Amino acid sequence: MVMKFLSDNAARVHPKVWDAMKAADAPDSPYDGDALSRSLDDRFSAIFGRDCAALWVATGTAANCLALSAMVEPHGAVICHREAHIEMDEGGAPGFYLHGAKLLLANGEGAKITPEAVARVIDPIRDGVHQVQPHAISITQASEYGRVYRPEELAALARFAKEKRLGLHMDGARFANAAAFLGGNVAGGAAQAAGEVDALSFGMVKNGGMSAEAIVFFDPAMADKVRFRRKRAGHLQSKGRYLAAQILAMLEDDLWLDNARAANAAAGEIAAAAKGRLLHPVEANEIFLISTAVERLALREQGFEFYDWGDDAARLVTAWDSREDHVSALARAISGL
């Protein structure tokens, strides 16, 4: 039996998302003029308790890069962690969408950055046309190592960004997992997870969606600018109601949080079995397991699929639909190493 813990990108589409797409299969205005797309602003505003403007796109890469395009000029730069997804896993897309703008890389434990880490990157930059000037900060929630920014950490970054007149973007590919970890009521947990960012890439696909992600702008004027850039980038789909339907289905009755809680709980069970083998604390749905090549082979021979993480660790990812028997089997296998 094959038991997959490769990526939450491989998870099934939630049945309620399929149902919503079927219900949207009726004539309506094209592009984003349909009733479902027009309702996104109000829906996200209700979740976050503040005015928002939301746009759909098909991929997380497009969400990140289009959001940043509202903050960064071609001669500017984005400060991010050196292991951020926009640096390591987006194939140069930021440079493409931002017309040559640069990524400046900061360090930080658990793939998280602090105001001090950003300052170490930007303080040596001279003010003038001869050096690339910083325009924005991008952080990932939860981080590439599954670590969650706490509200006080986000508040500190937001204050720093405002002081330095920098935009603040959040890559929320696993935003739901972070919000579920922080707990509280829906609006409170989501607001804490977002902090005072200018734009949020609200991940859906990893959490039960099919082919839709949301860009949430907390400054609606940014959305007006990005509408043009979305079209130019080829992401203004003619039947946008199907993307909006997916997003609304995920938001309905807090499905996005329920799915994230399920994925987090599965990761927690595996983490409990790992004991002293954890490379990082498990705060979302990723487990980084310290293990030898022989131990990883032993797990694979029992049917578990996952990625190696360098020579001395494995990355295991749970999802909303991780089977309980597979999770329990993996926990037992890790305990028996």
Secondary structure, DSSP 4 states (H G I P E B T S, - for coil): --EE-S-GGGSPPPHHHHHHHHHT-S---SBT-SHHHHTHHHHHHHHHTS--EEEEES-HHHHHHHHHHTT--TTEEEEEETT-HHHHSSTTHHHHHTTTPEEEEE--GGG---HHHHHHHHTT--SSTTSPEEEEEEEESS-TTS----HHHHHHHHHHHHHHT-EEEEEETTHHHHHHHH-SSHHHHHHHHHTT-SEEEE--GGGT-SS-EEEEESSHHHHHHHHHHHHHTT---TBTHHHHHHHHHHHGGGHHHHHHHHHHHHHHHHHHHHGGGBSS---SSEEEEE--HHHHHHHHHTTEE-EE-TTSEEEEE--TT--HHHHHHHHHHHHT-
